[in-house]
Amino acid sequence: MNWKVRLRPAVLAASAALLALSQHPASAASRADVESQFRSWISDELWPEASKTGVSQKAFKAAFEGVTLNWDLPDLVPPGSRPQSEQKQSQAEFSSPGAYFSEKRLQGLAASGRGLATTHAATLRKVERAYGVPASIIVAVWGRESGFGRADIPHSAIEVLATKAFMSTRKDMFRTELIAALHIVDGGERAAGDLKGSWAGAMGQPQFMPTSYLRYAVDFDGDGRRDIWNSVPDSLASIANYLAKRGWQAGRPWGYEVSIPQGVSCAQEGPDRAKPIGDWASTGITRISGKAFPSNEARASGMMLVPAGTHGPEFIVTPNFYALKEYNNSDLYALFIGNLADRIAYGSGAFAGRWGDVGKMLRSDVLAMQKALVANGYDVGKVDGLPGFKTRRSLGDWQEKAGLQPTCFPDARLKARLR
């Protein structure tokens, strides 16, 4: 996660949390009261739980020396206040995914990535041999997550995780991560004050949460420490190890941009509808590049992906695409990494398909469409106003049954039709 990109929303969200305190004075506690509750929570609730997992009292005490709540973080729900984010999210504008793929940013990352791939070529060759993940993919993740280790990552991970474990919208998740961070300190790999992370608690150059650090960080430079903050070899190898352990298949690409003929329904996407790439090709699906699919891929598994339905680029992806999604569970994130890696490795550019305009809509409009689809017996996945693959293909199925040309993506013209 790039904290610089999210800093402004973080400040705005924190302001909203503080506004919530002032709007509910009868029920909300003062800051001093909340800080007092926080200290009690650390000693009365967190310490017994951490102790049961094997954290020593010495490490626990050292980790929380001088730690206070960080009131500038987003998504905070102080005691006595109500979450404000859900309504604001539903009122957010909904647009084409194309805005995610800033050409200026991608070109800048690709230029830096190519230079750094050359600088660290020897290390990357060793990492690729050890884990089977291409150097271009590793460098792309490195660049996307921390600007190749150049991003300022200023926060105390203990402070961030403790604040969010005490008063955020996802307390349980952050509590688990906080206890994992305490195990890092207790194991002697890093002092509590040296655990630097983002506003979300993600640490170091790979932006690992503490549980991921414990599972996937590696010492690749041989100095006896898994240092994802200062060691480039450790950071690159840790990214590769993560992807390998999460399903990366050596020797296969992440996917191919394709052209899907009009007679082939866009409502066939999703990892649960995989079939051999040769079968997709037999339906008339071709690569945008004009090249044939590699012969050794004909019997290998592939999945249709249409992140904007017929309003944007179309793809046949491999299981490696879903390994990238394990790093960040977003189709757009995985596509960003894939495109950036291709630019670094091959000098390629933007996707050939254009991201179309879906008209003026709010996220609440998409939410209403999801609810209407569910009422008609469709499985849309999470009903949250965000069109994941299940929502997209369910919408395409509904369009076909309604006698409409399937687009497999919400747009303004469907608002009145699908209720």
C-alpha positions, 0 to 999 in steps of 0.5 A: 500500500502506498501511504502517500496516495492514501494520506489525504483520504486518511486525514479526511476520514480521521476528521470525520471520526472526530466530527462524529465525537462532537455530533454525539456528545451525550454518548461519546467519551472525551479523548482523555476518557478514550485514552484511559480506556485504551490503557485499560484495554491494553492491560486487561484484554490485550495482554492476557490474549497475547500472553496465551500466544506466547508473547513475553511480558518483557517484550509486551511492556517494551512494545507499548512503552509510550504508545498512545492512540493515533487519532489521525488514522482513518476508519476510527470508531471511538467508543460511543460514536457510530461508524460514518463511512458506510453512508459516505461510501454509498454516496461516492461517485461510480466510474469506469475502472480506467482511472486506476491506470494512470498512464503518467504513473505507469510510465514513471514506474516502468522507467524506474523499474527497468533501471532497477531491474538492471541494477539488481539483475544478479539478485533478481536472477537468484530470486527467480531461480529460487522461487520461480517468479519472474523478475519483472513481476517482483519489481512491479510489486516492489514499485507499486507497494513502496515506490521501490523502497523509496516511499517514506513509511513513517508510522509506528506499526505498533501504534497504528495496529493498537489504535485500529485494534482498539477502535476501528471498523475491523478490530478483530483483524487488526488485533490479530495483526497486532499480536503478530507484530508483538511476536516479531518483537519478542523473537528479537528480529526487530525492536518495537520502535523499528517496526515502521509501517503505513497508516494501515499497518503494512510494513517495509518495502513489500508492505507486509502485514505482520502475519505475512512477515512471519509467514513469508519474509526471508533472509536472502542476503544471509545476514541472519535477519529478515530485513524488509525495511533496509535490505533490497535482497530480503525485500525482493525475495520476500515478495517472490516467496509470498507469490510462490506460496500463494500459488504462482505457477513458474513458467506461465504468464499472468494473462493475455489481453484479448478480443472477445467476439460479439457472439461469445457472452461476457458472462463467463468470467471468474476463477470458478469457470476456468477451462483450457486456453485452447477451448477459449481460443476455439470460440474465436477469442484472439490475442490483441497482439495478433500472436497466437496463444503459445502452444504449451498453453493450449491445455493449461487453465485460463479464465475470462476476465472483463473488469469493465464488461464490454466497456473496457479491455478484455482478458484471458488470465492464468492462475498467476493472476489470482496469485497477484490478487492474493497480494491485494484482493482487487482485479484492478490491482492485479492488472496494474501489476501485470501491465507494469511488469510487461512494460518493465520486461518488454517495453510494452504500453497501455492496454489496447482496449479503451475504458468506456464511460458508464455515465453518471452514477453513485455507488448506491446505484450499483448497490441497488442493482446488486440488491435487485439481482439478488431478489431475482435469484442471482449470486452477486457475491458481496452486496457492497456497491462494487461490481466484482466478477459475480456481479458482472456476470450475473448482470450479463446473464440478466441482460441476456434474459431480458433481451438486452445486449449483455455488457456485464457492467453497471451503467446509467442506462440500467438504473431504471431497468434493473430494480 
